[in-house]
């Protein structure tokens, strides 16, 4: 009976040691994985921001072109239209 209890205690200790080793080796990997995920999200965010800024610039240029075209159609010269936009 004593031998069985000692054997059971050794098995339990080995399982606990294994679990501790498993968790201690997984923690750095999980931390590294979180870090990589944060870097990926930051990169995607900057990419989206750049795309949004690009679309905004395109909209501004398109609006400027439309205003210039409208002013030129109304009889202003291109130079006068440019000056008007600077106001």
Biotite code that builds the C-alpha atoms (Angstrom):
import biotite.structure as struc

atoms = struc.array([
    struc.Atom([0.000, 0.000, 0.000], chain_id="A", res_id=1, res_name="UNK", atom_name="CA", element="C"),
    struc.Atom([2.847, 2.348, 0.887], chain_id="A", res_id=2, res_name="UNK", atom_name="CA", element="C"),
    struc.Atom([4.559, 1.578, -2.427], chain_id="A", res_id=3, res_name="UNK", atom_name="CA", element="C"),
    struc.Atom([1.364, 2.323, -4.333], chain_id="A", res_id=4, res_name="UNK", atom_name="CA", element="C"),
    struc.Atom([0.946, 5.664, -2.524], chain_id="A", res_id=5, res_name="UNK", atom_name="CA", element="C"),
    struc.Atom([4.576, 6.615, -3.252], chain_id="A", res_id=6, res_name="UNK", atom_name="CA", element="C"),
    struc.Atom([4.168, 5.623, -6.898], chain_id="A", res_id=7, res_name="UNK", atom_name="CA", element="C"),
    struc.Atom([0.967, 7.650, -7.159], chain_id="A", res_id=8, res_name="UNK", atom_name="CA", element="C"),
    struc.Atom([2.721, 10.651, -5.561], chain_id="A", res_id=9, res_name="UNK", atom_name="CA", element="C"),
    struc.Atom([5.638, 10.374, -8.032], chain_id="A", res_id=10, res_name="UNK", atom_name="CA", element="C"),
    struc.Atom([3.255, 10.236, -10.987], chain_id="A", res_id=11, res_name="UNK", atom_name="CA", element="C"),
    struc.Atom([1.371, 13.269, -9.677], chain_id="A", res_id=12, res_name="UNK", atom_name="CA", element="C"),
    struc.Atom([4.656, 15.161, -9.165], chain_id="A", res_id=13, res_name="UNK", atom_name="CA", element="C"),
    struc.Atom([5.800, 14.302, -12.698], chain_id="A", res_id=14, res_name="UNK", atom_name="CA", element="C"),
    struc.Atom([2.494, 15.518, -14.121], chain_id="A", res_id=15, res_name="UNK", atom_name="CA", element="C"),
    struc.Atom([2.783, 18.768, -12.187], chain_id="A", res_id=16, res_name="UNK", atom_name="CA", element="C"),
    struc.Atom([6.394, 19.206, -13.314], chain_id="A", res_id=17, res_name="UNK", atom_name="CA", element="C"),
    struc.Atom([5.360, 18.536, -16.904], chain_id="A", res_id=18, res_name="UNK", atom_name="CA", element="C"),
    struc.Atom([2.510, 21.059, -16.692], chain_id="A", res_id=19, res_name="UNK", atom_name="CA", element="C"),
    struc.Atom([4.807, 23.691, -15.153], chain_id="A", res_id=20, res_name="UNK", atom_name="CA", element="C"),
    struc.Atom([7.387, 23.140, -17.882], chain_id="A", res_id=21, res_name="UNK", atom_name="CA", element="C"),
    struc.Atom([4.702, 23.251, -20.554], chain_id="A", res_id=22, res_name="UNK", atom_name="CA", element="C"),
    struc.Atom([3.279, 26.538, -19.260], chain_id="A", res_id=23, res_name="UNK", atom_name="CA", element="C"),
    struc.Atom([6.700, 28.109, -18.795], chain_id="A", res_id=24, res_name="UNK", atom_name="CA", element="C"),
    struc.Atom([7.673, 27.283, -22.388], chain_id="A", res_id=25, res_name="UNK", atom_name="CA", element="C"),
    struc.Atom([4.318, 28.401, -23.829], chain_id="A", res_id=26, res_name="UNK", atom_name="CA", element="C"),
    struc.Atom([4.296, 31.786, -22.106], chain_id="A", res_id=27, res_name="UNK", atom_name="CA", element="C"),
    struc.Atom([7.172, 33.280, -24.152], chain_id="A", res_id=28, res_name="UNK", atom_name="CA", element="C"),
    struc.Atom([5.662, 31.929, -27.375], chain_id="A", res_id=29, res_name="UNK", atom_name="CA", element="C"),
    struc.Atom([2.266, 33.396, -26.539], chain_id="A", res_id=30, res_name="UNK", atom_name="CA", element="C"),
    struc.Atom([3.878, 36.723, -25.688], chain_id="A", res_id=31, res_name="UNK", atom_name="CA", element="C"),
    struc.Atom([5.830, 36.679, -28.948], chain_id="A", res_id=32, res_name="UNK", atom_name="CA", element="C"),
    struc.Atom([2.653, 35.800, -30.852], chain_id="A", res_id=33, res_name="UNK", atom_name="CA", element="C"),
    struc.Atom([0.792, 38.738, -29.257], chain_id="A", res_id=34, res_name="UNK", atom_name="CA", element="C"),
    struc.Atom([3.684, 41.032, -30.131], chain_id="A", res_id=35, res_name="UNK", atom_name="CA", element="C"),
    struc.Atom([3.665, 39.892, -33.765], chain_id="A", res_id=36, res_name="UNK", atom_name="CA", element="C"),
    struc.Atom([-0.104, 40.356, -33.929], chain_id="A", res_id=37, res_name="UNK", atom_name="CA", element="C"),
    struc.Atom([0.203, 43.900, -32.557], chain_id="A", res_id=38, res_name="UNK", atom_name="CA", element="C"),
    struc.Atom([2.898, 44.721, -35.127], chain_id="A", res_id=39, res_name="UNK", atom_name="CA", element="C"),
    struc.Atom([0.722, 43.340, -37.925], chain_id="A", res_id=40, res_name="UNK", atom_name="CA", element="C"),
    struc.Atom([-2.273, 45.376, -36.773], chain_id="A", res_id=41, res_name="UNK", atom_name="CA", element="C"),
    struc.Atom([-0.152, 48.528, -36.512], chain_id="A", res_id=42, res_name="UNK", atom_name="CA", element="C"),
    struc.Atom([1.141, 47.967, -40.055], chain_id="A", res_id=43, res_name="UNK", atom_name="CA", element="C"),
    struc.Atom([-2.389, 47.437, -41.380], chain_id="A", res_id=44, res_name="UNK", atom_name="CA", element="C"),
    struc.Atom([-3.569, 50.564, -39.584], chain_id="A", res_id=45, res_name="UNK", atom_name="CA", element="C"),
    struc.Atom([-0.834, 52.696, -41.145], chain_id="A", res_id=46, res_name="UNK", atom_name="CA", element="C"),
    struc.Atom([-1.603, 51.145, -44.536], chain_id="A", res_id=47, res_name="UNK", atom_name="CA", element="C"),
    struc.Atom([-5.292, 51.977, -44.159], chain_id="A", res_id=48, res_name="UNK", atom_name="CA", element="C"),
    struc.Atom([-4.456, 55.493, -43.017], chain_id="A", res_id=49, res_name="UNK", atom_name="CA", element="C"),
    struc.Atom([-2.201, 56.029, -46.039], chain_id="A", res_id=50, res_name="UNK", atom_name="CA", element="C"),
    struc.Atom([-4.911, 54.726, -48.362], chain_id="A", res_id=51, res_name="UNK", atom_name="CA", element="C"),
    struc.Atom([-7.478, 57.004, -46.724], chain_id="A", res_id=52, res_name="UNK", atom_name="CA", element="C"),
    struc.Atom([-5.151, 60.006, -47.040], chain_id="A", res_id=53, res_name="UNK", atom_name="CA", element="C"),
    struc.Atom([-4.568, 59.122, -50.700], chain_id="A", res_id=54, res_name="UNK", atom_name="CA", element="C"),
    struc.Atom([-8.310, 58.959, -51.373], chain_id="A", res_id=55, res_name="UNK", atom_name="CA", element="C"),
    struc.Atom([-8.786, 62.264, -49.547], chain_id="A", res_id=56, res_name="UNK", atom_name="CA", element="C"),
    struc.Atom([-6.079, 63.903, -51.682], chain_id="A", res_id=57, res_name="UNK", atom_name="CA", element="C"),
    struc.Atom([-7.714, 62.530, -54.836], chain_id="A", res_id=58, res_name="UNK", atom_name="CA", element="C"),
    struc.Atom([-11.082, 63.961, -53.743], chain_id="A", res_id=59, res_name="UNK", atom_name="CA", element="C"),
    struc.Atom([-9.525, 67.359, -53.068], chain_id="A", res_id=60, res_name="UNK", atom_name="CA", element="C"),
    struc.Atom([-7.794, 67.380, -56.462], chain_id="A", res_id=61, res_name="UNK", atom_name="CA", element="C"),
    struc.Atom([-10.996, 66.295, -58.202], chain_id="A", res_id=62, res_name="UNK", atom_name="CA", element="C"),
    struc.Atom([-12.937, 69.063, -56.437], chain_id="A", res_id=63, res_name="UNK", atom_name="CA", element="C"),
    struc.Atom([-10.260, 71.612, -57.370], chain_id="A", res_id=64, res_name="UNK", atom_name="CA", element="C"),
    struc.Atom([-10.390, 70.467, -60.985], chain_id="A", res_id=65, res_name="UNK", atom_name="CA", element="C"),
    struc.Atom([-14.189, 70.739, -61.030], chain_id="A", res_id=66, res_name="UNK", atom_name="CA", element="C"),
    struc.Atom([-14.060, 74.277, -59.603], chain_id="A", res_id=67, res_name="UNK", atom_name="CA", element="C"),
    struc.Atom([-11.394, 75.340, -62.105], chain_id="A", res_id=68, res_name="UNK", atom_name="CA", element="C"),
    struc.Atom([-13.374, 73.833, -64.982], chain_id="A", res_id=69, res_name="UNK", atom_name="CA", element="C"),
    struc.Atom([-16.504, 75.609, -63.830], chain_id="A", res_id=70, res_name="UNK", atom_name="CA", element="C"),
    struc.Atom([-14.724, 78.953, -63.536], chain_id="A", res_id=71, res_name="UNK", atom_name="CA", element="C"),
    struc.Atom([-13.125, 78.566, -66.964], chain_id="A", res_id=72, res_name="UNK", atom_name="CA", element="C"),
    struc.Atom([-16.514, 77.670, -68.483], chain_id="A", res_id=73, res_name="UNK", atom_name="CA", element="C"),
    struc.Atom([-17.924, 80.870, -66.988], chain_id="A", res_id=74, res_name="UNK", atom_name="CA", element="C"),
    struc.Atom([-15.376, 82.900, -68.902], chain_id="A", res_id=75, res_name="UNK", atom_name="CA", element="C"),
    struc.Atom([-12.476, 83.346, -66.492], chain_id="A", res_id=76, res_name="UNK", atom_name="CA", element="C"),
    struc.Atom([-9.009, 82.652, -67.792], chain_id="A", res_id=77, res_name="UNK", atom_name="CA", element="C"),
    struc.Atom([-7.046, 79.732, -66.361], chain_id="A", res_id=78, res_name="UNK", atom_name="CA", element="C"),
    struc.Atom([-4.730, 82.199, -64.607], chain_id="A", res_id=79, res_name="UNK", atom_name="CA", element="C"),
    struc.Atom([-7.645, 84.097, -63.046], chain_id="A", res_id=80, res_name="UNK", atom_name="CA", element="C"),
    struc.Atom([-9.247, 80.823, -61.992], chain_id="A", res_id=81, res_name="UNK", atom_name="CA", element="C"),
    struc.Atom([-6.026, 79.754, -60.265], chain_id="A", res_id=82, res_name="UNK", atom_name="CA", element="C"),
    struc.Atom([-5.866, 83.100, -58.473], chain_id="A", res_id=83, res_name="UNK", atom_name="CA", element="C"),
    struc.Atom([-9.496, 82.736, -57.412], chain_id="A", res_id=84, res_name="UNK", atom_name="CA", element="C"),
    struc.Atom([-8.771, 79.335, -55.856], chain_id="A", res_id=85, res_name="UNK", atom_name="CA", element="C"),
    struc.Atom([-5.899, 80.799, -53.840], chain_id="A", res_id=86, res_name="UNK", atom_name="CA", element="C"),
    struc.Atom([-8.283, 83.200, -52.097], chain_id="A", res_id=87, res_name="UNK", atom_name="CA", element="C"),
])
